[in-house]
Amino acid sequence: MLFRDIIGQERAKQQLRSAVQEGLIPHAQLFVGPEGVGKLQLAVAYAQYLACPNRTTEDACGVCPTCLQYAKLQHPDLHFAFPIVKTDTGDVCDDFIDTFRELILTKGYFDLDDWYSALGVETKQGMIYEKESSEILRKLSLKSFGDGYKVMIIWQPQKMNITCANKLLKILEEPPQKTVFLLVTEQPDQLLSTILSRVQQVRLSGLTEQEIASGLQAKGYGVQHALDWAHIAGGSYLAALKLADESSANKRYLDDFIALMRDAYTIGHIKNAAKKAESLSRIRKWSLDIADTKVGRERQKAFLQYAQRQVRENYIYNLQHPELNYQTTDERTFSENFAPYINEGNVEQIMNELDKAERQIGQNGNAKIIFFDLCLQFIVLLKR
């Protein structure tokens, strides 16, 4: 992985390049910053830059044998540690290293949820266990390949259990010659203070909307969609990628949201009995369709979360500060006419009803009753 492959982060890249060029390479560094801004990717690119015998002032060469090994994340002096979930067939990181490498190479930017999904587990309680500290010490005691640096990248070091973390304190402070630790986290406050005191921090910032949009366009997404997702993503390229992946689902959620709001408004405001009856029939069908077991509870909860976000955005839309709105073009188009109906008189209760419905769905409540009751509540609340 090369520096030029990393979106943005020019200040951090220059900091790392300068350290190498000046021969002032810290033996332990902590890459810290928001989620989804390229911390792990930058750590790998830095490791490759350190290892490349033909590096320039800007980047590794990308074509030498060392770089080719790094391109596959299979250089013998490049090591990884990361949270795992113990199984009958694996209890150290090397038992899962192929999956971890594949995730970096194919997905690029990912988070813990993506990693657990790749492992095929539902738990969110992965850990770097005590046994891993022995593996790390063993690997770093070996002679390096050639005369290069040995690099240990620890992704999510806050997941180290206390025994593992304590066993690494001495080697973090006094590592073998030409050994570099690169710790990568967005939660430095969860690390032991004794570890924080032994590392030099490399701070990464949130990405600009233009940097994110350019990265999305390079992956083939259209300009308008890329700009929309970049604006909503809040500085995280990973968040933008997830929005892109979820775009078809979000389009369905928007259609469902519009249908619910329009019919609830019609029933509450239109005096024509025939139109009211027609809207009531549609809203009843809407509640039955979304409550269908084929939809599934996870999708039902996802819709309710989406609806809560749209209610917030419509309320903010009334402030007439577009820079504060985080919506796609289609969402903003609907909000132009709908936003005035989300106001101080009803926004809190609407959010409470959506939150209550989400909790009830999560508790395996009767979805037909929950969604029809939600519809009835909206008929009343949109009158205010």
C-alpha positions in Angstrom: 0.0 0.0 0.0 1.4 3.4 -1.0 0.9 6.8 0.4 -0.7 7.9 -2.8 -3.4 5.2 -2.3 -4.5 6.9 1.0 -7.3 9.5 0.7 -6.2 12.9 2.1 -4.1 13.1 5.3 -1.4 15.0 3.7 -0.1 16.5 6.9 0.3 13.1 8.6 1.9 11.6 5.4 4.5 14.4 5.4 5.1 13.9 9.1 5.9 10.2 8.5 8.0 10.8 5.4 10.1 13.5 7.2 10.8 11.2 10.1 12.1 8.5 7.8 14.2 10.9 5.7 15.7 12.5 8.8 16.4 9.2 10.5 14.2 10.0 13.4 12.0 7.0 13.5 10.0 6.5 16.7 10.0 2.9 17.9 6.3 3.1 18.9 3.7 5.2 17.3 -0.1 5.5 17.9 -2.2 6.3 14.8 -5.2 8.0 16.3 -8.2 9.8 14.7 -11.9 9.4 13.9 -13.2 6.1 12.5 -13.0 5.6 8.7 -10.3 8.2 7.9 -7.5 5.8 6.9 -5.5 5.1 10.0 -4.8 1.4 9.3 -4.1 2.1 5.7 -1.7 4.9 6.5 0.2 2.6 9.0 0.6 0.0 6.3 1.8 2.6 3.8 4.3 3.9 6.3 5.6 0.4 7.0 6.1 -0.1 3.3 7.8 3.2 3.0 10.2 2.2 5.8 10.9 -1.2 4.1 11.3 0.0 0.5 15.0 0.2 -0.5 14.2 2.5 -3.5 11.8 5.0 -1.7 11.7 8.5 -3.0 11.0 11.7 -1.0 7.3 11.1 -1.7 6.6 7.4 -1.6 7.8 3.8 -1.8 8.7 2.7 -5.3 5.9 0.2 -5.5 7.8 -2.2 -7.9 10.7 -3.7 -6.0 10.4 -7.2 -4.5 9.8 -5.7 -1.1 7.0 -3.5 -2.3 5.4 -6.4 -4.2 5.4 -8.5 -1.0 3.9 -5.5 0.9 1.2 -5.2 -1.9 0.0 -8.7 -0.8 0.7 -7.9 2.9 2.9 -10.9 3.0 6.4 -9.4 3.7 8.1 -11.6 6.4 8.9 -8.5 8.6 5.3 -7.2 8.6 3.2 -8.5 11.4 -0.4 -7.8 12.6 -2.3 -8.2 15.8 -6.1 -7.6 16.0 -9.1 -8.6 18.0 -10.3 -12.1 17.5 -13.0 -14.4 18.8 -11.6 -17.7 20.0 -12.8 -20.8 18.2 -12.0 -24.5 18.3 -9.5 -24.0 15.4 -7.9 -20.7 16.4 -6.9 -18.7 19.4 -4.2 -16.3 18.1 -4.2 -13.8 15.3 -2.2 -15.9 12.9 -5.1 -18.3 12.8 -7.1 -15.5 11.2 -4.5 -13.6 9.3 -5.6 -14.7 5.8 -9.1 -13.3 6.5 -7.6 -10.0 7.9 -5.3 -9.5 4.9 -8.2 -10.2 2.5 -10.4 -7.6 4.2 -7.7 -5.0 3.9 -6.9 -5.8 0.3 -10.5 -6.1 -0.9 -12.4 -3.7 1.3 -9.7 -1.2 2.2 -11.6 0.8 4.8 -13.5 -1.1 7.4 -14.5 -1.2 11.1 -14.9 -3.7 13.9 -18.4 -4.7 12.7 -17.0 -5.4 9.2 -14.2 -7.5 10.8 -16.6 -9.5 13.0 -18.8 -10.0 9.9 -15.8 -11.3 8.0 -15.1 -13.7 10.8 -18.7 -14.9 10.6 -19.5 -14.1 14.2 -22.2 -12.0 15.8 -20.4 -11.1 19.0 -19.0 -7.6 19.5 -16.6 -8.8 22.2 -13.5 -9.7 20.2 -10.3 -9.4 22.2 -6.5 -9.5 21.8 -5.8 -12.3 24.3 -2.8 -12.9 26.6 -1.5 -15.6 24.3 -1.0 -13.0 21.6 1.6 -11.1 23.7 3.8 -14.2 23.6 3.3 -14.5 19.8 4.3 -10.9 19.4 7.4 -11.3 21.6 8.4 -14.4 19.7 8.0 -12.9 16.2 10.0 -9.8 17.1 12.8 -11.8 18.6 13.4 -13.4 15.2 16.1 -12.0 12.9 14.7 -9.6 10.3 14.5 -10.5 6.6 17.5 -8.7 5.1 18.5 -5.6 7.0 15.1 -3.9 7.2 12.7 -3.0 9.9 10.4 -5.4 11.7 7.0 -3.8 12.0 4.2 -4.9 14.3 0.8 -3.2 13.6 -1.7 -3.6 16.4 -5.2 -2.7 15.1 -7.6 -1.7 17.9 -5.0 -2.1 20.8 -7.7 -1.0 23.3 -9.0 -4.6 22.8 -5.9 -6.1 24.5 -6.8 -7.7 27.7 -5.0 -6.3 30.7 -2.4 -9.2 30.9 -1.6 -8.9 27.3 -1.1 -5.1 27.5 1.1 -5.4 30.6 3.3 -8.0 29.0 4.0 -5.7 26.1 5.1 -2.7 28.2 8.8 -3.5 28.3 9.1 -4.2 24.6 7.2 -1.1 23.8 9.7 0.9 25.8 12.8 -0.9 24.7 12.2 -2.8 21.5 14.8 -4.8 19.6 16.9 -2.9 17.2 15.1 -1.8 14.0 11.7 -2.8 15.4 8.7 -0.5 15.1 5.3 -0.7 16.8 2.3 1.0 15.0 -0.8 1.0 17.1 -4.1 2.0 15.4 -7.2 3.2 17.3 -10.0 5.7 17.4 -10.3 5.2 21.2 -7.0 6.2 22.8 -8.8 7.0 26.1 -9.4 3.2 26.5 -5.7 2.4 26.4 -3.6 2.0 29.6 -1.8 5.2 30.6 1.4 3.2 30.7 1.0 2.4 27.0 0.1 5.9 26.1 3.2 7.2 27.8 5.3 4.9 25.6 4.0 5.9 22.1 4.3 9.0 19.9 1.0 10.0 18.5 0.3 10.5 14.8 -3.0 12.4 14.7 -5.3 12.0 11.7 -8.1 14.4 11.0 -11.5 14.0 9.5 -11.5 14.2 5.7 -12.9 17.0 3.7 -16.1 16.5 1.7 -14.1 17.1 -1.5 -11.5 14.4 -0.6 -14.3 11.9 0.2 -16.2 12.8 -3.0 -13.1 12.4 -5.1 -12.4 9.0 -3.6 -15.9 7.9 -4.3 -15.8 9.1 -7.9 -12.5 7.2 -8.4 -14.5 4.1 -7.4 -17.0 4.9 -10.2 -19.8 6.6 -8.3 -21.6 9.5 -10.0 -20.7 13.1 -9.1 -24.0 14.0 -7.4 -24.3 10.9 -5.3 -20.6 11.2 -4.3 -21.2 14.8 -3.2 -24.3 13.8 -1.3 -22.7 10.9 0.6 -19.5 13.0 1.3 -21.6 15.7 2.9 -23.5 13.2 5.1 -20.5 11.2 6.0 -19.1 13.7 8.5 -15.5 13.4 7.5 -15.4 9.6 7.3 -14.6 7.8 4.0 -15.8 4.6 5.6 -19.2 6.2 6.4 -19.5 7.4 2.8 -18.8 3.9 1.5 -21.4 2.5 3.8 -23.9 5.1 2.5 -23.0 4.1 -1.0 -23.6 0.4 -0.2 -26.9 1.2 1.5 -28.1 3.6 -1.2 -30.7 1.2 -2.6 -32.0 0.3 0.8 -32.1 4.0 1.8 -34.1 4.7 -1.4 -36.6 2.1 -0.2 -36.6 3.7 3.3 -37.2 7.1 1.8 -40.1 5.9 -0.3 -41.6 4.2 2.8 -41.1 7.4 4.9 -42.7 9.6 2.2 -45.7 7.3 1.9 -46.2 7.2 5.6 -45.9 11.0 6.0 -48.1 11.9 3.1 -51.0 9.6 4.0 -50.8 10.5 7.7 -50.9 14.2 6.8 -53.8 13.7 4.3 -55.9 11.8 6.9 -55.3 14.6 9.5 -55.8 17.6 7.3 -57.9 16.8 4.2 -61.7 17.2 4.8 -62.7 15.2 1.7 -64.1 11.9 3.1 -63.2 9.8 0.0 -59.6 11.0 0.0 -59.3 10.3 3.8 -60.7 6.8 3.3 -58.3 6.2 0.4 -55.3 7.4 2.5 -56.5 5.3 5.5 -56.6 2.2 3.3 -53.1 2.9 2.0 -51.6 3.6 5.4 -53.1 0.3 6.8 -51.6 -1.5 3.8 -48.3 0.3 4.5 -48.2 -0.9 8.1 -49.0 -4.5 7.1 -46.4 -4.5 4.3 -43.6 -3.3 6.5 -44.7 -5.6 9.4 -44.5 -8.6 7.1 -42.2 -11.3 8.5 -40.4 -11.4 5.1 -39.1 -7.9 5.7 -37.4 -9.0 8.9 -36.9 -7.2 12.2 -33.4 -5.9 11.3 -34.8 -4.1 8.3 -37.7 -2.9 10.3 -35.4 -1.4 12.9 -33.2 0.0 10.1 -36.2 1.8 8.7 -37.2 3.3 12.1 -33.6 4.5 12.6 -33.7 6.0 9.1 -37.0 7.7 9.9 -35.6 9.2 13.1 -32.7 10.7 11.1 -35.1 12.2 8.6 -37.3 13.7 11.3 -34.2 15.4 12.8 -33.0 16.6 9.3 -36.5 18.0 8.5 -36.6 19.8 11.8 -33.1 21.3 11.1 -34.2 22.1 7.5 -36.5 24.8 9.0 -33.5 26.7 10.3 -32.6 27.5 6.7 -28.9 26.8 7.1 -28.2 24.2 4.3 -24.7 23.6 5.7 -26.4 22.0 8.7 -28.4 19.6 6.7 -27.1 16.1 5.9 -29.4 14.7 3.3 -29.2 13.4 -0.3 -30.7 15.4 -3.1 -33.9 13.2 -3.1 -34.3 13.7 0.6 -33.9 17.4 0.4 -36.4 17.6 -2.4 -39.1 16.0 -0.2 -38.1 18.2 2.7 -38.7 21.4 0.8 -42.5 20.9 1.3 -42.6 18.6 4.2 -40.2 20.2 6.7 -42.6 22.9 8.0 -44.8 20.1 9.5 -41.9 19.0 11.8 -41.7 21.7 14.4 -41.2 22.4 18.0 -44.8 21.3 18.8 -44.3 17.8 17.6 -40.7 16.9 16.9 -39.9 15.5 20.4 -43.1 13.3 20.5 -42.5 12.0 16.9 -39.0 11.0 17.8 -40.2 9.4 21.0 -42.8 7.3 19.0 -40.2 6.2 16.5 -37.7 5.3 19.3 -40.4 3.4 21.2 -41.4 1.4 18.0 -37.7 0.5 17.4 -37.4 -0.8 21.0 -40.6 -2.8 20.8 -39.5 -4.4 17.5 -36.1 -5.2 19.1 -38.1 -6.9 21.9 -40.0 -9.1 19.5 -43.2 -7.2 19.8 -46.1 -7.7 17.4 -44.9 -5.8 14.3 -48.5 -5.4 12.9 -49.7 -3.7 16.0 -46.5 -1.6 16.5 -46.5 -0.2 13.0 -50.3 0.5 12.8 -50.1 2.2 16.1 -47.2 4.3 14.8 -49.3 5.3 11.8 -52.1 6.4 14.1 -49.7 8.5 16.2 -48.4 10.3 13.2 -51.9 11.2 12.0 -52.4 13.0 15.3 -48.9 14.5 15.6 -48.7 15.9 12.1 -51.8 18.0 12.9 -49.7 20.1 15.4 
